Amino acid sequence: MQISLVRAGLADAARTITLPDGVGALTSTGYVPDSVAEPHFFVAEAQHTYDRAMGRGLDEVEFTCRVLVGRQDDRTSQELIDLMLSGSGTGSLKAALEAARGAPGEYALGGAAHDLHVMRAQGPRWYEHAGTQYVGAELTVKVIGEGAT
């Protein structure tokens, strides 16, 4: 599993959500950005578990992904985060990310991994990024794939 391809695939999948009129489109990156164009989703830390199957057959990576929104006002920002943390719907990051699993029998993220699962989310809370305060949340995404590639 090539981690850079997985990161890019997660960012591409997140970008497909639809946000309310007036908010703008979600921007996303596979890595922690120097600056944020809000609302913004990015793939941050990764925890690797190697050799989940014999002969480098399977690795597992848990990615911490963050979504940050501006502080228009306390309620509006948190409602936007709530929308993105919903389990379903056009604004749901879980639904968008898991749609990138592909059809039955297909690899996930355009072939970059065997499968993925959005395990949990937490937020909203305050984040400081590059000296600016945002309202945000974290999602944990487990990705599995062949360890030998």
C-alpha positions in Angstrom: 0.0 0.0 0.0 1.5 3.3 -1.1 0.6 5.8 1.7 0.8 8.9 -0.5 -1.8 7.4 -2.8 -4.1 6.6 0.1 -3.8 10.1 1.4 -4.6 11.6 -2.0 -7.6 9.2 -2.3 -9.0 10.2 1.1 -8.7 13.9 0.2 -10.3 13.4 -3.2 -13.2 11.5 -1.6 -13.8 14.2 1.1 -14.0 16.9 -1.6 -17.2 15.3 -3.0 -19.4 16.4 -0.1 -22.0 19.1 -0.7 -22.2 22.0 1.8 -25.0 24.5 2.3 -25.4 27.5 0.0 -23.1 30.3 1.0 -20.5 28.1 2.6 -18.5 27.3 -0.4 -16.9 24.0 -1.4 -14.8 21.9 0.9 -11.1 22.2 0.1 -9.0 19.2 1.0 -5.4 18.0 1.0 -3.7 14.6 1.7 -1.2 16.3 4.0 -1.2 18.9 6.8 -1.3 22.3 4.9 0.8 25.3 5.7 -2.4 27.4 5.6 -6.1 26.6 5.5 -8.7 27.7 2.9 -11.8 27.1 5.0 -13.7 24.9 5.2 -10.8 22.5 4.8 -10.3 18.7 5.3 -6.8 17.2 5.6 -5.2 13.9 6.3 -2.9 14.3 9.3 -1.2 11.7 11.5 -1.0 8.0 10.6 -0.6 5.0 12.9 0.8 1.9 11.0 0.3 -1.7 12.1 2.4 -3.9 9.8 2.1 -7.6 9.1 -1.6 -8.2 9.9 -1.2 -11.2 7.6 1.7 -13.5 6.8 4.3 -12.7 4.2 3.6 -8.9 4.2 0.1 -9.8 3.0 -1.8 -7.0 4.9 -1.0 -3.7 6.6 -3.4 -1.5 8.5 -3.1 2.2 8.8 -5.3 4.4 11.0 -5.4 8.0 9.7 -6.4 11.0 11.8 -8.2 13.4 9.5 -9.2 16.9 10.5 -11.8 19.3 9.2 -11.6 23.0 10.0 -14.1 25.7 9.5 -14.1 29.5 10.2 -15.5 31.1 13.3 -18.4 33.0 11.7 -20.2 32.6 15.0 -20.1 29.9 17.5 -23.4 28.2 16.5 -23.0 28.4 12.7 -19.5 26.9 12.8 -20.6 24.1 15.1 -23.7 23.3 13.0 -21.5 23.0 9.9 -19.2 20.6 11.7 -22.3 18.6 12.9 -23.4 18.4 9.2 -20.0 17.0 8.2 -20.0 14.5 11.1 -23.4 13.1 10.3 -23.5 9.5 9.4 -25.3 10.0 6.1 -26.4 12.7 3.7 -24.7 14.8 1.0 -22.7 16.7 3.6 -21.4 13.6 5.5 -17.7 13.0 5.4 -18.3 9.4 6.6 -20.6 8.8 3.6 -18.2 10.4 1.1 -15.1 8.6 2.4 -16.9 5.2 2.5 -18.3 5.7 -1.0 -14.6 5.5 -2.1 -14.6 1.9 -1.0 -15.7 1.0 -4.5 -18.2 -1.6 -5.6 -18.1 -5.2 -4.1 -14.9 -6.9 -5.4 -13.2 -3.6 -6.2 -10.3 -2.1 -4.4 -10.8 1.1 -2.4 -9.6 4.6 -3.2 -9.2 3.9 -6.9 -7.0 0.8 -6.3 -4.8 2.3 -3.6 -6.1 0.0 -0.8 -8.1 -3.1 -0.2 -10.7 -1.4 2.0 -11.4 1.5 4.4 -13.7 2.2 7.3 -14.5 5.5 9.1 -14.3 4.3 12.6 -15.1 7.3 14.7 -15.3 11.1 14.9 -14.9 13.6 17.7 -15.7 17.3 17.8 -16.5 20.1 17.5 -13.7 21.7 19.4 -11.2 24.6 18.9 -8.1 24.1 16.9 -5.2 26.4 16.3 -3.6 26.0 12.9 -0.8 28.2 11.7 -1.6 30.8 14.3 -5.4 31.0 13.5 -8.2 29.6 15.6 -10.8 27.3 13.9 -13.7 25.2 14.9 -13.0 21.6 13.8 -13.3 17.9 14.3 -11.3 14.8 13.8 -12.2 11.5 12.1 -10.3 8.2 12.4 -10.2 6.2 9.2 -8.8 2.7 9.1 -7.4 1.6 5.8 -6.1 -1.9 5.0 -4.0 -2.9 2.0 -1.3 -5.2 0.8 1.9 -4.7 2.8 4.3 -5.8 0.0 3.5 -2.9 -2.4 
